[in-house]
Amino acid sequence: MKFSVGDAVVSTAGHDAGKMFLVVGTEDAFAWICDGKNRKVEKPKKKKFRHLVSAGARSDEAAEKIRQRTLHNKDVRRLICEISKKDEE
């Protein structure tokens, strides 16, 4: 599966399995992901697409901020929190 900037994903492998992240970049078969807390926007984690599943949400607002290089860690945490709350409903 291919992901794009602004997609919410859940990790399926590694020490971060089960955690939600935001895709801040893509490269071949890899996605650069961050959560704004343990993985900051300034230092995202490179993860293979096959170790990620879609959380079923996308943020065009975050994608635009990433393009403009104005995305902050608090924005990422807020988006992930909003997506998590929608999943619980």
C-alpha positions in Angstrom: 0.0 0.0 0.0 1.2 3.5 -0.8 0.8 6.4 1.6 1.0 10.1 1.0 1.9 13.1 3.1 -0.8 13.9 5.6 -2.1 10.3 6.0 -2.6 8.9 9.5 -1.1 5.5 9.9 -0.7 2.8 12.6 2.6 0.9 12.9 2.4 -2.9 12.8 6.0 -3.8 13.5 8.8 -2.8 15.8 8.8 -1.3 19.3 6.2 1.3 18.2 3.7 -1.3 17.0 0.1 -0.2 17.6 0.9 3.5 17.8 -0.5 6.1 15.5 1.6 8.4 13.4 1.3 11.1 10.7 3.2 10.6 7.4 5.4 13.7 6.8 7.2 12.4 3.8 7.6 9.5 1.4 10.5 7.9 -0.5 10.3 4.8 -2.7 8.9 2.1 -0.4 9.4 4.1 2.8 7.4 6.7 4.8 8.8 9.3 7.1 6.5 9.3 10.2 6.2 11.3 13.4 3.9 11.5 16.4 4.9 14.9 17.8 5.9 13.3 21.1 8.5 10.5 20.9 9.2 11.1 17.2 9.4 14.8 16.5 8.7 16.6 13.2 12.3 17.6 13.1 13.5 14.0 13.3 10.9 11.6 11.8 11.3 7.8 11.7 11.8 6.1 8.3 9.5 3.1 8.1 8.7 0.6 5.3 5.2 0.8 3.9 4.6 -2.9 4.6 5.0 -2.1 8.4 2.2 0.4 8.3 -1.6 0.3 7.9 -3.9 3.2 7.2 -5.8 4.7 10.2 -8.5 5.7 7.7 -7.9 9.4 8.0 -6.1 12.1 6.1 -5.4 15.7 7.0 -5.1 18.1 4.1 -4.3 20.8 6.7 -1.3 18.9 7.9 -0.2 18.2 4.3 -0.3 21.9 3.4 1.7 22.8 6.6 4.3 20.2 5.7 4.7 21.7 2.3 5.0 25.1 3.8 7.4 23.7 6.5 5.2 25.2 9.3 4.0 22.0 10.9 4.8 21.9 14.6 4.8 18.9 17.0 1.7 20.3 18.9 -0.2 20.3 15.5 0.7 16.6 15.0 -0.3 15.7 18.6 -3.6 17.5 18.2 -4.4 15.8 14.9 -3.6 12.3 16.2 -5.7 13.0 19.3 -8.7 14.1 17.1 -8.3 11.0 14.9 -8.1 8.7 17.9 -11.3 10.2 19.3 -13.1 9.6 16.0 -12.1 6.0 16.1 -13.5 5.5 19.6 -16.9 6.9 18.6 
